[in-house]
Structures are given as C-alpha cells and as structure tokens.
Amino acid sequence: MPEKDLSFTVMTYNVHRLTGNDRHTSAARIAEVIETYQPDIVALQELPGARFRPEIGGACQDLAHELALVVRRDVHYHLERERWGNVVFSRFPMRLVRAGGLHPENRYRTMVPRGVMWVEIDLYGQKLQFVNTHLGLTPRERSYQAKVLTGAEWLAHPDCRPPVVLCGDFNALPSWSIHKRLRNALQDEQERLKFGHNQSTFPSSMPIVRFDHIFISPDLAVESELIPRTRLTAVASDHLPLVVKLRLAGVEPQAALVR
C-alpha cells in the first residue's frame, strides 16, 4: 500500500490589527493572503476581533468569524481565540486547552498586554498540541514571558506532550537568548531545514529581520518553508506570513480523517 500523506501546513501571521502599510484597514486583504496559501492551521496575532470582553459578554468586533467565513469558502475552519489578539483557525477538529496573559499578575504590567493560547488539534488520529503567542517589545518583558511560556503552565505541562508546535511573533532574533531558550524547549523549523535564518519577515515592505518563528518537537518533520513576498503581502500587514509544511512521523492515521 502507498504511504499515507500525514502532512499539514501551518501559517503564522501577525496581521497588525488588519491595518496595512498604506494605513488602510482590511480584513479582506488578510483573508486573501490566507486563502492564497491554503494553510491547514492558521495562527494569527494582533487580530482586534480576538479581544474578548467578558464584562459585556462578547467580542469588540467579530473579525475572527468574518475571516473564517471569507477564507476558503469550500473548507470549514474551526476557530479558537483568546483576549489578547491571538487566534487559531484549523480545518481539523480542535479544542481550547487554555488561554491567558503572559504579563505578571502581581508585578509590573506591560503597556501592551501579551497572551498565549494552547489548542489541541485532532490530526490524523493524533493529538497535536499547538501553541500560539506574541511576546513583548522589551528585553525585560520577553525574558519573563519566555520563562512563563517554557514553564509548567504551558510547554512543560504534562499534557503538552509531543507532537508540539509553538509559533507566533516572538520579537526576537535567532541569535538572542530568548530564541535559544525556546529552541531548547522544542526545535526551530529552520534548524531542521538547515536554511539558516537568512529569510526575514519584518517589516513587510522591506524585510530585514526575522521575528516570526515556528518551533516543533522532534517527531515532526519539515517538508518546506515559504515566506511569501508579493505586492499583497508587502502591504496587507507590517509582517510577512511564515508558511511551513510539516509531516507527522510514524503515525497511522484514522480512516475517518480524510482530507
């Protein structure tokens, strides 16, 4: 029998509150970017419709659902979001494990609150732990946030078992200690590909640095990587999207999960 295809595509994308480099705000442009590359799982950061206000029982804007409806009309996306602007779309069934802020509860508060969300995705009969986050701008913030992220509440939690994907906007270069700490917890996809970090994602109009990363556990294999640089991606957000095709290694898929 031919080997079953256990691959899936992940996109991580800071959408800059849907405001492009031309200062025009457009959910349709972001949806077009997502639809063009047809990822199976989409991790967004800075989506304003993801900011939930429990005191009024709903979201400020339902932009997350708007995107889910616009993108790939022939495919149903499942949707999870947390209150600090992070959203995950998945064409595979998923459930929210937990979501929360990365700011200290009893110490200083950051000017821009940062969050993290952890979802469990039912992928070919295997449970994929998928974590989406956005770290702060200052070294002090990032150091604290990375410590929390790699601690017992998140990546070191006993239920956060491989296979694991961690992705997002880390506001950190590959040579920085924050990146090394996260790489030690998992593995960065570029180390696996041996591409080096010569492809940048920010700013989208003239990318010179790489702040957007995908880290994976060793039981995931990388098949390809793409940072699309087009007229649309150069204007739709201040970040370029990062698209990586991954594959589950040595897992028998359930017959019912047909793509």
Backbone as numpy.savetxt, mean C-alpha at the origin, in Angstrom:
# Nx Ny Nz CAx CAy CAz Cx Cy Cz
0.05 -32.10 -15.17 -0.80 -30.90 -15.17 0.08 -29.65 -15.17
-0.34 -28.59 -15.90 0.43 -27.35 -15.88 0.36 -26.70 -14.52
1.42 -26.01 -14.17 1.48 -25.34 -12.87 0.46 -24.21 -12.80
-0.26 -24.15 -11.69 -1.28 -23.12 -11.52 -0.60 -21.76 -11.33
-1.24 -20.74 -11.86 -0.74 -19.37 -11.72 -1.14 -18.83 -10.36
-0.17 -18.61 -9.49 -0.43 -18.09 -8.15 0.06 -16.66 -8.02
0.11 -15.96 -9.13 0.63 -14.60 -9.10 -0.48 -13.60 -8.83
-0.08 -12.42 -8.35 -1.00 -11.32 -8.11 -0.21 -10.03 -8.16
-0.89 -8.94 -8.47 -0.23 -7.65 -8.65 -0.66 -6.68 -7.57
0.32 -6.01 -6.99 0.09 -5.02 -5.93 0.50 -3.64 -6.43
-0.34 -2.66 -6.20 0.02 -1.27 -6.45 -0.03 -0.50 -5.14
1.03 0.25 -4.85 1.00 1.20 -3.74 1.13 2.60 -4.33
0.30 3.53 -3.80 0.17 4.81 -4.48 -0.27 5.88 -3.48
0.58 6.88 -3.27 0.19 8.06 -2.49 -0.53 9.00 -3.45
-1.83 9.20 -3.23 -2.65 9.95 -4.20 -2.80 11.43 -3.84
-2.08 11.89 -2.80 -1.97 13.33 -2.50 -3.33 14.02 -2.42
-4.25 13.37 -1.69 -5.59 13.93 -1.50 -6.30 14.16 -2.83
-5.90 13.40 -3.86 -6.47 13.46 -5.20 -6.14 14.75 -5.94
-5.21 15.52 -5.40 -4.82 16.79 -6.02 -3.52 16.61 -6.79
-3.55 16.95 -8.08 -2.41 16.75 -8.93 -1.44 17.92 -8.93
-0.40 17.78 -9.71 0.61 18.84 -9.80 0.07 20.10 -10.48
-1.06 19.99 -11.15 -1.70 21.16 -11.74 -2.71 21.81 -10.78
-2.72 21.32 -9.52 -3.61 21.82 -8.46 -5.08 21.48 -8.72
-5.32 20.61 -9.66 -6.69 20.16 -9.94 -6.95 18.88 -9.17
-8.09 18.81 -8.50 -8.46 17.63 -7.73 -9.38 16.75 -8.56
-8.98 15.48 -8.72 -9.74 14.59 -9.60 -9.62 13.15 -9.14
-10.74 12.57 -8.70 -10.78 11.14 -8.42 -10.71 10.33 -9.70
-11.26 10.89 -10.80 -11.29 10.16 -12.06 -9.89 9.90 -12.60
-8.96 10.85 -12.41 -7.59 10.64 -12.90 -6.90 9.52 -12.15
-7.07 9.51 -10.82 -6.47 8.44 -10.03 -7.08 7.10 -10.42
-8.39 7.08 -10.62 -9.06 5.85 -11.04 -8.52 5.37 -12.39
-8.24 6.30 -13.29 -7.70 5.93 -14.60 -6.31 5.32 -14.48
-5.49 5.87 -13.58 -4.16 5.30 -13.35 -4.29 3.87 -12.85
-5.15 3.67 -11.86 -5.34 2.33 -11.30 -5.85 1.37 -12.36
-6.84 1.82 -13.12 -7.45 0.95 -14.13 -6.45 0.58 -15.23
-5.55 1.49 -15.56 -4.57 1.23 -16.63 -3.69 0.04 -16.29
-3.30 -0.10 -15.01 -2.34 -1.14 -14.64 -3.00 -2.35 -13.98
-4.30 -2.29 -13.76 -5.12 -3.42 -13.35 -4.52 -4.25 -12.21
-4.19 -3.62 -11.10 -3.67 -4.39 -9.96 -4.76 -5.21 -9.29
-4.36 -6.32 -8.69 -5.29 -7.13 -7.92 -5.53 -6.53 -6.53
-4.49 -5.92 -5.99 -4.58 -5.28 -4.66 -4.01 -3.88 -4.78
-4.74 -2.90 -4.26 -4.33 -1.51 -4.34 -4.24 -0.94 -2.93
-3.08 -0.39 -2.59 -2.89 0.29 -1.31 -2.72 1.78 -1.60
-3.64 2.59 -1.12 -3.59 4.03 -1.32 -3.27 4.73 -0.01
-2.55 5.82 -0.12 -2.31 6.70 1.02 -2.79 8.10 0.65
-3.16 8.85 1.68 -3.64 10.24 1.53 -4.91 10.33 0.69
-5.81 9.38 0.89 -7.12 9.48 0.23 -8.08 10.16 1.20
-8.57 11.36 0.87 -9.38 12.11 1.85 -10.66 11.40 2.22
-11.25 10.64 1.31 -12.49 9.93 1.63 -12.30 8.82 2.64
-11.04 8.49 2.97 -10.79 7.43 3.94 -10.85 7.94 5.37
-10.86 9.24 5.55 -10.85 9.78 6.91 -12.24 9.66 7.52
-12.36 8.76 8.44 -13.64 8.42 9.05 -13.88 9.29 10.28
-15.12 9.76 10.42 -15.47 10.58 11.58 -16.54 9.87 12.38
-16.14 9.09 13.40 -17.13 8.30 14.15 -18.16 9.16 14.86
-17.80 10.41 15.17 -18.75 11.24 15.90 -19.98 11.61 15.07
-19.84 11.53 13.73 -21.00 11.80 12.89 -21.44 10.54 12.16
-20.73 9.42 12.46 -21.16 8.13 11.95 -20.89 7.89 10.49
-19.90 8.60 9.91 -19.63 8.36 8.50 -18.38 9.04 8.04
-18.12 8.95 6.75 -16.92 9.54 6.17 -17.20 10.97 5.74
-16.16 11.80 5.74 -16.30 13.17 5.28 -16.73 13.19 3.82
-16.13 12.36 3.01 -16.50 12.20 1.62 -16.37 10.73 1.29
-17.19 10.23 0.40 -17.13 8.81 0.08 -16.29 8.58 -1.17
-15.10 9.19 -1.19 -14.25 9.09 -2.36 -13.72 7.68 -2.55
-13.53 6.95 -1.46 -13.04 5.58 -1.57 -14.03 4.73 -2.36
-15.31 4.85 -2.04 -16.31 4.09 -2.78 -16.44 4.59 -4.21
-16.27 5.89 -4.40 -16.30 6.44 -5.76 -15.21 5.81 -6.61
-14.00 5.72 -6.06 -12.91 5.10 -6.81 -13.20 3.63 -7.08
-13.72 2.93 -6.06 -14.00 1.51 -6.23 -15.01 1.27 -7.34
-15.97 2.19 -7.52 -16.97 2.04 -8.55 -16.42 2.37 -9.94
-15.52 3.37 -10.00 -15.00 3.80 -11.28 -13.97 2.83 -11.84
-13.11 2.31 -10.96 -12.01 1.46 -11.40 -12.52 0.09 -11.81
-12.14 -0.35 -12.99 -12.40 -1.70 -13.48 -13.85 -2.11 -13.24
-14.73 -1.57 -14.01 -16.16 -1.80 -13.83 -16.55 -3.27 -13.96
-15.68 -4.06 -14.61 -15.98 -5.48 -14.77 -15.51 -6.32 -13.59
-14.84 -5.71 -12.62 -14.29 -6.44 -11.47 -14.81 -5.81 -10.18
-15.29 -6.64 -9.28 -15.73 -6.14 -7.98 -14.54 -6.03 -7.04
-14.30 -4.85 -6.50 -13.25 -4.66 -5.51 -13.86 -4.64 -4.12
-13.23 -5.37 -3.21 -13.54 -5.24 -1.80 -12.80 -4.01 -1.28
-13.29 -3.39 -0.24 -12.74 -2.12 0.23 -12.62 -2.11 1.74
-11.47 -1.69 2.22 -11.28 -1.41 3.64 -10.54 -0.08 3.77
-10.82 0.68 4.83 -10.16 1.96 5.01 -9.99 2.25 6.50
-9.05 3.14 6.79 -8.88 3.59 8.17 -8.87 5.10 8.19
-8.90 5.69 9.38 -9.25 7.10 9.49 -8.15 8.07 9.11
-6.93 7.60 8.86 -5.83 8.52 8.57 -5.48 8.57 7.09
-6.38 8.14 6.23 -6.16 8.30 4.79 -5.68 7.09 4.05
-5.55 5.93 4.72 -5.09 4.71 4.06 -6.28 3.85 3.65
-6.20 3.30 2.44 -7.27 2.48 1.88 -6.66 1.27 1.19
-7.34 0.13 1.26 -6.95 -1.05 0.49 -8.15 -1.52 -0.32
-7.96 -1.67 -1.63 -8.90 -2.34 -2.51 -8.32 -3.72 -2.82
-9.18 -4.73 -2.89 -8.72 -6.07 -3.26 -9.80 -6.77 -4.06
-9.40 -7.39 -5.16 -10.37 -8.19 -5.92 -10.54 -9.56 -5.29
-9.70 -9.89 -4.30 -9.86 -11.11 -3.51 -10.60 -10.77 -2.22
-11.33 -11.72 -1.64 -12.00 -11.45 -0.35 -10.99 -11.05 0.72
-11.37 -10.13 1.58 -10.48 -9.71 2.66 -11.29 -9.26 3.86
-10.60 -9.19 4.99 -11.22 -8.68 6.21 -10.23 -7.77 6.91
-10.75 -6.77 7.59 -9.91 -5.88 8.36 -9.50 -6.54 9.66
-8.20 -6.67 9.89 -7.70 -7.20 11.16 -7.64 -6.09 12.19
-6.99 -4.98 11.84 -6.97 -3.83 12.72 -6.48 -2.60 11.95
-6.82 -1.43 12.49 -6.37 -0.17 11.92 -6.21 0.81 13.06
-5.24 1.70 12.93 -5.03 2.66 13.99 -3.98 3.69 13.64
-3.77 4.61 14.57 -2.78 5.65 14.37 -1.40 5.21 14.79
-0.40 5.85 14.22 0.99 5.56 14.58 1.59 6.66 15.45
0.77 7.61 15.88 1.28 8.67 16.73 1.25 8.22 18.19
2.14 8.73 19.03 2.14 8.36 20.45 0.86 8.81 21.12
0.31 7.98 21.98 -0.92 8.34 22.67 -0.67 9.28 23.83
0.46 9.16 24.49 0.68 9.94 25.71 1.85 10.91 25.60
2.38 11.08 24.38 3.50 11.99 24.20 3.10 13.04 23.18
4.05 13.53 22.42 3.73 14.55 21.44 2.84 14.01 20.35
2.02 14.87 19.77 1.21 14.52 18.61 1.83 15.14 17.36
1.76 14.41 16.27 2.30 14.94 15.03 1.32 15.94 14.43
1.84 16.88 13.64 0.97 17.84 12.98 0.05 17.16 11.98
0.58 16.14 11.29 -0.22 15.36 10.34 -0.29 13.93 10.87
-1.40 13.50 11.43 -1.50 12.15 12.00 -1.24 11.09 10.94
-0.54 10.05 11.34 -0.24 8.94 10.43 -0.90 7.67 10.95
-1.26 6.80 10.01 -1.94 5.59 10.40 -1.41 4.36 9.69
-1.95 3.22 10.08 -1.59 1.94 9.49 -2.83 1.07 9.49
-2.97 0.26 8.47 -4.06 -0.71 8.45 -3.54 -2.07 8.02
-4.12 -3.10 8.64 -3.71 -4.48 8.41 -4.96 -5.25 8.00
-4.92 -5.81 6.80 -6.02 -6.64 6.33 -5.50 -8.04 6.03
-6.39 -8.99 6.14 -6.09 -10.38 5.78 -6.84 -10.70 4.50
-6.11 -11.12 3.48 -6.69 -11.36 2.16 -6.67 -12.85 1.86
-7.80 -13.37 1.43 -7.93 -14.78 1.07 -7.45 -14.95 -0.36
-6.22 -15.40 -0.51 -5.53 -15.42 -1.79 -5.21 -16.85 -2.19
-5.97 -17.40 -3.13 -5.77 -18.77 -3.60 -5.78 -19.78 -2.44
-6.64 -19.56 -1.48 -6.73 -20.46 -0.34 -5.70 -20.22 0.74
-4.83 -19.25 0.55 -3.81 -18.88 1.54 -4.20 -17.54 2.15
-3.89 -17.33 3.42 -4.17 -16.07 4.09 -2.96 -15.15 3.95
-3.12 -14.08 3.19 -2.07 -13.09 3.02 -2.29 -11.95 4.00
-1.26 -11.64 4.81 -1.33 -10.49 5.71 -0.78 -9.28 4.96
-1.60 -8.25 4.85 -1.27 -7.11 4.01 -1.37 -5.84 4.85
-0.26 -5.09 4.93 -0.18 -3.92 5.80 0.14 -2.70 4.95
-0.66 -1.66 5.11 -0.53 -0.42 4.35 -0.33 0.73 5.32
0.68 1.58 5.07 0.97 2.65 6.02 1.55 3.87 5.34
1.68 4.94 6.11 2.26 6.21 5.64 2.99 6.83 6.83
4.32 6.88 6.76 5.10 7.39 7.88 5.28 8.90 7.78
5.75 9.48 8.89 5.84 10.93 9.02 7.02 11.56 8.29
7.09 12.89 8.41 8.08 13.67 7.66 9.39 13.86 8.40
9.37 13.81 9.72 10.58 14.10 10.49 11.24 12.81 10.96
12.57 12.82 11.16 13.25 11.62 11.65 12.68 11.12 12.98
12.32 12.03 13.87 11.78 11.64 15.16 10.47 10.88 15.01
9.59 11.40 14.16 8.32 10.71 13.90 8.56 9.32 13.31
9.37 9.26 12.26 9.57 7.99 11.56 10.21 6.95 12.47
11.13 7.37 13.29 11.79 6.43 14.20 10.79 5.80 15.15
9.93 6.61 15.73 8.91 6.09 16.64 7.94 5.19 15.88
7.48 5.66 14.72 6.48 4.92 13.95 7.01 3.58 13.48
8.27 3.54 13.05 8.85 2.27 12.61 8.99 1.30 13.78
9.29 1.82 14.95 9.39 0.98 16.14 8.04 0.35 16.46
6.97 1.15 16.38 5.63 0.63 16.62 5.25 -0.38 15.55
5.53 -0.05 14.29 5.14 -0.88 13.17 5.80 -2.25 13.20
7.05 -2.32 13.64 7.75 -3.60 13.70 7.57 -4.30 15.04
6.74 -3.72 15.91 6.53 -4.27 17.24 5.39 -5.27 17.32
5.03 -5.61 18.56 4.09 -6.70 18.82 2.66 -6.42 18.37
2.31 -5.15 18.13 0.94 -4.85 17.70 0.72 -5.09 16.22
1.82 -5.06 15.46 1.67 -5.13 14.01 2.52 -6.27 13.43
3.69 -5.98 12.88 4.44 -7.00 12.14 4.93 -8.15 13.02
5.17 -7.89 14.30 5.62 -8.96 15.20 4.45 -9.63 15.93
3.24 -9.28 15.58 2.07 -9.92 16.17 2.03 -11.39 15.76
1.66 -12.31 16.66 1.67 -13.74 16.31 0.74 -14.09 15.16
-0.28 -13.28 14.91 -1.18 -13.55 13.80 -0.68 -12.99 12.47
0.37 -12.19 12.52 0.92 -11.63 11.28 1.97 -12.59 10.73
1.47 -13.76 10.32 2.35 -14.83 9.84 2.50 -14.75 8.33
3.64 -15.18 7.81 3.84 -15.18 6.36 2.79 -16.02 5.65
2.47 -15.63 4.42 3.07 -14.54 3.64 2.58 -13.17 4.08
3.49 -12.20 4.05 3.21 -10.84 4.50 3.70 -9.86 3.45
2.89 -8.83 3.19 3.28 -7.70 2.36 3.11 -6.44 3.18
4.15 -5.62 3.22 4.10 -4.31 3.86 4.39 -3.28 2.78
3.52 -2.28 2.64 3.75 -1.30 1.60 3.25 0.06 2.02
3.65 1.08 1.27 3.18 2.43 1.54 4.22 3.48 1.21
3.94 4.68 1.72 4.85 5.81 1.60 5.58 5.94 2.93
6.88 5.63 2.91 7.65 5.59 4.15 8.47 6.86 4.37
8.43 7.77 3.41 9.22 9.00 3.51 10.66 8.70 3.92
11.20 7.64 3.39 12.54 7.19 3.75 13.26 6.64 2.53
14.51 6.98 2.40 15.34 6.45 1.33 15.88 5.07 1.72
16.26 4.26 0.74 16.76 2.92 1.03 18.00 2.89 1.93
18.77 3.95 1.92 20.00 3.97 2.71 19.76 4.37 4.17
18.56 4.78 4.52 18.28 5.27 5.86 17.99 4.12 6.81
18.20 4.38 8.09 18.04 3.34 9.11 16.60 2.83 9.21
15.61 3.70 8.93 14.21 3.28 8.98 13.97 2.17 7.96
14.48 2.37 6.75 14.32 1.37 5.72 14.99 0.06 6.12
16.17 0.16 6.72 16.90 -1.04 7.13 16.14 -1.81 8.21
15.49 -1.08 9.12 14.71 -1.74 10.16 13.54 -2.51 9.56
12.86 -1.90 8.61 11.74 -2.57 7.96 12.22 -3.72 7.08
13.35 -3.53 6.43 13.90 -4.60 5.61 14.28 -5.80 6.46
14.73 -5.56 7.67 15.06 -6.66 8.57 13.80 -7.41 9.01
12.69 -6.67 9.14 11.43 -7.32 9.53 10.87 -8.17 8.40
11.03 -7.67 7.17 10.58 -8.41 5.99 11.70 -8.35 4.95
11.35 -8.23 3.70 12.35 -8.07 2.66 11.82 -7.07 1.64
12.67 -6.17 1.22 12.26 -5.20 0.21 12.28 -5.85 -1.15
11.26 -5.58 -1.95 11.14 -6.24 -3.25 12.32 -5.93 -4.16
12.97 -4.79 -4.00 14.06 -4.46 -4.91 15.32 -5.26 -4.58
15.52 -5.61 -3.31 16.63 -6.50 -3.00 16.43 -7.86 -3.67
15.17 -8.32 -3.71 14.89 -9.60 -4.33 15.13 -9.53 -5.84
14.76 -8.41 -6.44 14.92 -8.26 -7.88 16.33 -7.89 -8.29
17.10 -7.40 -7.33 18.46 -6.92 -7.58 18.48 -5.79 -8.60
17.40 -4.98 -8.58 17.35 -3.83 -9.46 18.17 -2.67 -8.90
18.44 -2.72 -7.60 18.99 -1.54 -6.95 17.90 -0.52 -6.80
18.20 0.58 -6.14 17.17 1.60 -5.93 17.42 2.76 -6.88
17.43 2.45 -8.16 17.72 3.47 -9.15 16.46 4.00 -9.82
15.29 3.54 -9.38 14.03 4.06 -9.89 13.34 4.86 -8.79
12.94 6.08 -9.10 12.39 6.99 -8.09 10.90 7.20 -8.31
10.23 7.63 -7.24 8.78 7.82 -7.28 8.34 9.23 -6.91
9.28 10.08 -6.46 8.89 11.40 -5.97 9.97 12.43 -6.30
9.53 13.66 -6.69 8.17 14.05 -7.08 7.83 13.52 -8.46
6.58 13.32 -8.71 6.16 12.63 -9.94 6.54 13.38 -11.21
6.59 14.71 -11.15 6.91 15.50 -12.34 8.36 15.34 -12.75
9.23 15.10 -11.78 10.66 14.89 -12.04 11.23 14.06 -10.89
10.97 12.76 -10.89 11.32 11.93 -9.73 12.82 11.83 -9.49
13.21 12.11 -8.24 14.63 12.05 -7.87 14.89 11.20 -6.64
13.83 10.83 -5.88 14.00 10.01 -4.68 12.96 8.91 -4.67
13.22 7.91 -3.85 12.31 6.76 -3.71 11.82 6.68 -2.27
10.56 7.09 -2.03 9.96 7.02 -0.71 8.93 5.88 -0.62
8.48 5.39 -1.75 7.42 4.38 -1.79 8.06 3.00 -1.95
7.68 2.08 -1.07 8.34 0.77 -1.04 7.33 -0.34 -0.82
7.70 -1.53 -1.25 6.96 -2.75 -0.94 7.95 -3.74 -0.35
7.66 -4.20 0.87 8.47 -5.21 1.55 7.68 -6.50 1.58
8.36 -7.63 1.41 7.67 -8.92 1.37 8.40 -9.95 2.23
7.65 -10.96 2.67 8.26 -12.07 3.40 8.89 -13.03 2.39
9.83 -13.88 2.84 10.62 -14.71 1.91 9.82 -15.71 1.10
8.61 -16.04 1.52 7.82 -17.04 0.79 7.04 -16.44 -0.37
7.33 -15.18 -0.68 6.76 -14.54 -1.86 7.88 -14.29 -2.86
7.60 -14.55 -4.11 8.59 -14.32 -5.17 8.16 -13.13 -6.00
9.14 -12.36 -6.47 8.87 -11.19 -7.30 9.06 -11.56 -8.77
8.06 -11.22 -9.56 8.13 -11.50 -10.99 8.46 -10.25 -11.80
7.98 -9.10 -11.37 8.28 -7.88 -12.12 7.98 -6.66 -11.25
8.54 -5.53 -11.68 8.30 -4.26 -11.01 8.12 -3.18 -12.07
7.22 -2.23 -11.79 6.98 -1.14 -12.72 6.70 0.14 -11.94
7.38 1.22 -12.32 7.04 2.56 -11.84 6.63 3.35 -13.07
5.32 3.39 -13.37 4.89 4.01 -14.62 5.07 5.52 -14.61
5.77 6.00 -15.61 6.00 7.44 -15.76 5.40 7.87 -17.09
4.20 8.39 -17.04 3.47 8.81 -18.22 2.97 10.24 -18.00
2.34 10.79 -19.02 1.76 12.12 -18.87 0.74 12.15 -17.74
-0.04 11.08 -17.65 -1.07 11.04 -16.61 -0.47 10.89 -15.22
0.44 9.93 -15.03 1.00 9.73 -13.69 1.87 10.91 -13.26
2.40 11.67 -14.23 3.23 12.82 -13.89 2.42 13.98 -13.35
1.10 13.94 -13.53 0.28 15.07 -13.09 -0.78 14.66 -12.07
-1.21 13.40 -12.04 -2.36 13.00 -11.23 -2.11 13.13 -9.74
-0.86 12.91 -9.29 -0.48 13.00 -7.88 0.97 13.47 -7.82
1.43 13.82 -6.63 2.84 14.21 -6.52 3.76 13.00 -6.38
3.20 11.79 -6.25 3.96 10.54 -6.24 3.62 9.75 -7.49
4.57 8.93 -7.95 4.28 7.93 -8.97 3.84 6.64 -8.28
2.99 5.86 -8.91 2.62 4.57 -8.32 3.75 3.56 -8.48
3.79 2.59 -7.60 4.71 1.47 -7.67 3.88 0.20 -7.84
4.16 -0.55 -8.89 3.38 -1.75 -9.22 4.33 -2.94 -9.24
4.03 -3.96 -8.44 4.89 -5.14 -8.35 4.04 -6.39 -8.52
4.49 -7.28 -9.37 3.83 -8.57 -9.53 4.53 -9.59 -8.65
3.75 -10.24 -7.78 4.28 -11.21 -6.83 3.67 -12.59 -7.10
4.28 -13.60 -6.51 3.78 -14.95 -6.67 3.95 -15.72 -5.38
2.88 -16.43 -5.00 2.97 -17.32 -3.85 3.82 -18.53 -4.23
4.74 -18.89 -3.37 5.63 -20.01 -3.64 5.15 -21.25 -2.91
4.95 -22.34 -3.64 4.66 -23.64 -3.02 3.33 -23.72 -2.33
2.27 -23.07 -2.89 0.94 -23.13 -2.28 -0.04 -23.68 -3.29
-0.84 -24.66 -2.87 -1.88 -25.20 -3.73 -3.12 -24.33 -3.62
-3.59 -23.76 -4.72 -4.78 -22.92 -4.66 -6.04 -23.75 -4.49
-7.07 -23.16 -3.89 -8.37 -23.80 -3.83 -9.04 -23.69 -5.18
-9.73 -24.73 -5.58 -10.36 -24.75 -6.89 -11.40 -23.65 -7.04
-12.01 -23.26 -5.93 -13.07 -22.27 -5.99 -12.56 -20.87 -6.27
-11.29 -20.66 -6.01 -10.73 -19.32 -6.20 -10.14 -19.22 -7.60
-10.99 -18.95 -8.53 -10.58 -18.82 -9.93 -10.55 -17.36 -10.30
-9.46 -16.91 -10.88 -9.32 -15.51 -11.23 -10.05 -15.21 -12.53
